[in-house]
Amino acid sequence: MANFLDTLDSFETFARKAFLEGTSTRERLHAELYERPLAEVFEAFYARSGDRSGPGALFRELSDVRTRVREAGPAVRAAVEAVEPRVRELLGVPDDPAPLHVLMVGQFSANAVVGRLGDDVAVFHCLEWFNPDQATDVLVAHEDAHAWHELALGAPGSEEDASWLAFSEGLAIQASRQVLPGRDEDDYFWYGHAGFEDWLPWCREHRDELVERFAAALDGPDAAEAADAWFGSGLIDGRWRVGYYVADQLVGGLDRPLPDLVELDPAEASSVLRGAAGLT
């Protein structure tokens, strides 16, 4: 059985009292009835997601989000229960300690992130993003792989090191591919979100150029910005998240079993990734 921390009753309490109110009252009730009683959860979530801008979209779309969350809770639970044992077995890691899965409603800033909640490595599942037509189980497999990887390491790698991010993200994509094979290729990168139909064909067309540009970025004058440019909010030729495609190509090309890769510490993993990108 997976480990869950379910915050959805608290969210429903907030939504039930706030849905007929105006924006300012909704904001006050959100703080009083949802975030404040779960202060430790939200501090941990914000520490990882980096977004405290205020849940404006949540307040505007509260009725729709409330309906979506009611459907999302059981669906995400079922996906975690089905996928997690397969991810753990694939990575070859001990079953204890295991990740904590936090079912919550965020601020449309991230669909899921892995962070620390007290002593636990936690996957924060943000259910405001849920759509029954999307590849929820692929997203769960991806983030669950990150969580087990961090548990195996004992600490997270540096989010500012683009070579480590490429290794980590490539490993998680490869894990989701192997646990859930045969899905639409876009699902391993966009989890069924619409609007990115030309992203993968473009990446494939420019594959060699992108690998060369990524390798150059690792040692170039803008190396400190490479992580955000390739994996964060930055753009490569007007396209987001191009680093995930490069990461999948590089880690997939290593042709090494995932348990062997999980055993590498971050410095070793970065070195392996740099070698795959053609750097010494």
C-alpha positions as CSV (number, residue, x, y, z in Angstrom):
1,M,0.0,0.0,0.0
2,A,1.3,3.5,-0.9
3,N,1.6,6.2,1.7
4,F,-0.9,9.1,1.3
5,L,-1.5,12.4,2.9
6,D,-4.9,13.5,1.7
7,T,-5.7,17.3,2.1
8,L,-8.9,17.2,-0.1
9,D,-11.4,17.3,2.8
10,S,-9.8,20.6,3.9
11,F,-10.0,21.9,0.4
12,E,-13.7,20.9,0.2
13,T,-14.4,22.7,3.4
14,F,-12.9,25.8,1.9
15,A,-14.7,25.4,-1.4
16,R,-18.0,24.8,0.2
17,K,-17.8,28.0,2.2
18,A,-16.2,30.1,-0.5
19,F,-17.9,29.3,-3.8
20,L,-20.6,32.0,-3.5
21,E,-18.2,34.6,-2.2
22,G,-16.2,37.3,-4.0
23,T,-12.5,37.1,-4.8
24,S,-11.2,38.8,-1.6
25,T,-13.3,36.6,0.7
26,R,-12.3,33.5,-1.2
27,E,-8.6,34.5,-0.7
28,R,-9.2,35.0,3.1
29,L,-11.0,31.7,3.4
30,H,-8.4,29.9,1.5
31,A,-5.7,31.0,3.9
32,E,-7.9,30.3,7.0
33,L,-9.5,27.0,6.0
34,Y,-7.0,25.3,3.7
35,E,-3.4,26.7,3.8
36,R,-3.1,27.6,7.5
37,P,-4.2,24.2,9.0
38,L,-1.8,22.6,6.5
39,A,1.0,25.1,7.0
40,E,3.8,22.5,6.9
41,V,2.5,21.0,3.7
42,F,2.3,24.3,1.9
43,E,5.7,25.5,3.2
44,A,7.2,22.3,1.8
45,F,5.3,22.7,-1.5
46,Y,6.3,26.3,-2.0
47,A,9.9,25.5,-1.2
48,R,9.9,23.1,-4.1
49,S,7.5,24.8,-6.6
50,G,8.9,28.3,-5.9
51,D,5.5,30.0,-6.5
52,R,3.8,32.1,-3.9
53,S,2.1,34.4,-6.4
54,G,-1.4,33.7,-5.1
55,P,-4.0,31.3,-6.5
56,G,-5.8,33.7,-8.8
57,A,-6.8,31.1,-11.3
58,L,-8.0,28.8,-8.5
59,F,-10.3,31.6,-7.2
60,R,-11.7,32.4,-10.7
61,E,-12.3,28.8,-11.6
62,L,-13.2,27.5,-8.2
63,S,-16.5,25.7,-9.2
64,D,-14.7,23.9,-12.0
65,V,-11.7,23.0,-9.9
66,R,-13.9,21.7,-7.1
67,T,-15.6,19.3,-9.6
68,R,-12.3,18.3,-11.1
69,V,-10.7,17.6,-7.7
70,R,-13.6,15.3,-6.7
71,E,-12.8,13.1,-9.7
72,A,-9.1,13.5,-9.4
73,G,-8.6,12.2,-5.9
74,P,-9.7,8.6,-6.5
75,A,-8.1,8.5,-10.0
76,V,-4.7,9.6,-8.7
77,R,-4.8,7.3,-5.8
78,A,-5.6,4.4,-8.1
79,A,-2.7,5.4,-10.4
80,V,-0.2,5.6,-7.6
81,E,-1.3,2.2,-6.2
82,A,-1.0,0.6,-9.6
83,V,2.2,2.2,-10.8
84,E,4.4,2.6,-7.7
85,P,5.3,-1.1,-7.1
86,R,6.4,-1.4,-10.8
87,V,8.5,1.8,-10.6
88,R,10.2,0.6,-7.4
89,E,10.9,-2.9,-8.9
90,L,12.2,-1.4,-12.1
91,L,14.7,0.9,-10.3
92,G,15.8,-2.0,-8.0
93,V,15.5,0.1,-4.8
94,P,14.4,-1.0,-1.3
95,D,10.7,-0.7,-0.5
96,D,11.4,1.1,2.8
97,P,11.4,4.0,3.3
98,A,8.8,4.8,0.6
99,P,7.6,8.2,-0.8
100,L,4.7,10.1,0.8
101,H,2.0,11.0,-1.8
102,V,0.3,14.3,-1.0
103,L,-3.1,14.8,-2.6
104,M,-3.6,18.6,-2.7
105,V,-4.8,21.6,-4.7
106,G,-2.0,24.0,-5.7
107,Q,-2.0,27.2,-7.7
108,F,-1.7,25.9,-11.3
109,S,2.1,26.4,-11.0
110,A,3.0,22.7,-11.3
111,N,1.1,19.5,-12.0
112,A,3.3,17.5,-9.6
113,V,6.7,18.1,-7.8
114,V,8.9,16.1,-5.5
115,G,10.2,17.7,-2.3
116,R,10.7,17.1,1.4
117,L,7.9,17.1,4.0
118,G,9.6,16.7,7.3
119,D,11.6,13.5,7.1
120,D,9.6,12.2,4.1
121,V,10.4,12.4,0.4
122,A,7.0,13.6,-0.8
123,V,5.3,13.7,-4.2
124,F,2.9,16.7,-4.2
125,H,0.1,15.8,-6.7
126,C,-1.6,19.1,-7.7
127,L,-5.1,18.0,-8.6
128,E,-6.3,21.3,-10.1
129,W,-4.6,20.1,-13.3
130,F,-6.5,16.8,-13.6
131,N,-8.2,15.8,-16.8
132,P,-9.6,12.3,-17.2
133,D,-8.3,12.2,-20.8
134,Q,-4.7,12.9,-19.8
135,A,-2.0,10.4,-19.1
136,T,-2.2,10.6,-15.3
137,D,-0.4,7.3,-14.7
138,V,2.5,8.4,-16.9
139,L,2.9,11.5,-14.8
140,V,2.7,9.5,-11.6
141,A,5.3,7.1,-12.9
142,H,7.6,10.0,-13.8
143,E,7.4,11.7,-10.5
144,D,7.4,8.5,-8.5
145,A,10.7,7.6,-10.2
146,H,12.1,11.0,-9.0
147,A,11.0,10.2,-5.5
148,W,12.5,6.7,-5.3
149,H,15.7,8.1,-7.0
150,E,16.0,10.7,-4.2
151,L,15.4,8.1,-1.5
152,A,18.1,5.9,-3.0
153,L,20.5,8.9,-3.0
154,G,19.6,10.1,0.4
155,A,19.5,13.7,-0.8
156,P,18.3,15.7,-3.8
157,G,20.7,16.7,-6.6
158,S,21.3,20.3,-7.5
159,E,18.4,21.9,-9.4
160,E,21.0,24.5,-10.7
161,D,23.2,21.8,-12.4
162,A,21.8,21.3,-15.9
163,S,23.8,18.1,-16.4
164,W,22.3,16.6,-13.2
165,L,18.8,17.7,-14.2
166,A,19.3,16.1,-17.6
167,F,20.4,12.8,-16.0
168,S,17.5,12.9,-13.4
169,E,14.8,13.8,-15.9
170,G,16.1,11.4,-18.5
171,L,16.0,8.6,-15.9
172,A,12.5,9.5,-14.9
173,I,11.3,9.5,-18.5
174,Q,13.0,6.2,-19.2
175,A,11.3,4.8,-16.1
176,S,7.9,5.9,-17.3
177,R,8.5,4.4,-20.7
178,Q,9.5,1.0,-19.3
179,V,6.7,0.9,-16.7
180,L,4.0,2.0,-19.2
181,P,5.3,1.1,-22.7
182,G,3.4,1.7,-25.9
183,R,1.9,5.1,-25.0
184,D,1.7,8.0,-27.4
185,E,5.2,9.5,-27.5
186,D,3.9,12.9,-26.5
187,D,2.5,11.5,-23.2
188,Y,6.0,10.8,-21.9
189,F,6.8,14.6,-22.1
190,W,3.4,16.4,-21.9
191,Y,1.2,13.8,-20.2
192,G,-1.7,14.4,-22.6
193,H,-1.9,18.2,-22.3
194,A,-3.1,19.7,-25.6
195,G,-1.4,22.4,-27.5
196,F,2.0,20.8,-28.0
197,E,1.4,18.6,-31.1
198,D,4.3,20.1,-33.1
199,W,6.8,20.0,-30.2
200,L,8.1,16.4,-30.6
201,P,8.3,16.5,-34.4
202,W,10.3,19.7,-34.1
203,C,12.7,18.2,-31.5
204,R,13.2,15.2,-33.6
205,E,14.0,17.2,-36.7
206,H,16.6,19.2,-34.7
207,R,17.9,16.4,-32.5
208,D,21.6,16.6,-33.3
209,E,21.6,20.4,-33.2
210,L,19.8,20.4,-29.8
211,V,22.3,17.9,-28.3
212,E,25.2,20.0,-29.5
213,R,23.6,23.2,-28.2
214,F,22.9,21.6,-24.8
215,A,26.5,20.4,-24.5
216,A,27.8,23.8,-25.4
217,A,25.5,25.4,-22.8
218,L,26.9,23.2,-20.0
219,D,30.3,24.8,-20.4
220,G,29.4,28.1,-21.9
221,P,29.4,31.6,-20.4
222,D,25.7,31.2,-19.6
223,A,26.1,27.8,-17.9
224,A,24.4,29.1,-14.7
225,E,21.3,29.8,-16.7
226,A,21.2,26.6,-18.6
227,A,19.0,24.7,-16.1
228,D,16.2,27.2,-16.4
229,A,16.6,27.7,-20.1
230,W,16.4,24.0,-20.9
231,F,14.2,22.6,-18.1
232,G,12.4,25.6,-16.5
233,S,10.6,28.7,-17.7
234,G,13.1,29.6,-20.4
235,L,12.7,29.0,-24.1
236,I,14.8,27.3,-26.8
237,D,13.9,28.7,-30.2
238,G,10.5,29.7,-28.7
239,R,9.8,26.2,-27.2
240,W,9.5,25.2,-23.6
241,R,11.1,22.2,-21.9
242,V,13.3,21.2,-24.8
243,G,15.8,19.8,-22.2
244,Y,13.4,16.9,-21.5
245,Y,13.7,15.7,-25.0
246,V,17.5,16.0,-24.9
247,A,17.6,14.3,-21.5
248,D,15.6,11.3,-22.8
249,Q,17.9,11.0,-25.8
250,L,21.1,11.1,-23.8
251,V,20.0,8.8,-21.0
252,G,18.2,6.4,-23.3
253,G,21.4,6.3,-25.4
254,L,23.5,5.1,-22.4
255,D,22.0,1.6,-22.8
256,R,22.6,0.8,-19.1
257,P,20.0,-0.8,-16.7
258,L,18.2,1.8,-14.6
259,P,19.3,0.2,-11.3
260,D,22.9,0.9,-12.3
261,L,22.1,4.5,-13.0
262,V,20.2,5.0,-9.8
263,E,23.3,3.9,-7.8
264,L,25.4,6.8,-9.2
265,D,25.9,9.8,-6.9
266,P,25.1,13.2,-8.5
267,A,28.7,14.0,-9.4
268,E,29.1,10.6,-11.1
269,A,25.7,11.0,-12.8
270,S,26.6,14.4,-14.1
271,S,29.9,13.1,-15.4
272,V,28.1,10.2,-17.2
273,L,25.6,12.6,-18.7
274,R,28.3,15.0,-19.9
275,G,30.1,12.1,-21.6
276,A,26.9,11.1,-23.4
277,A,26.6,14.7,-24.6
278,G,30.2,14.4,-26.0
279,L,32.0,16.3,-23.3
280,T,34.9,15.0,-21.3
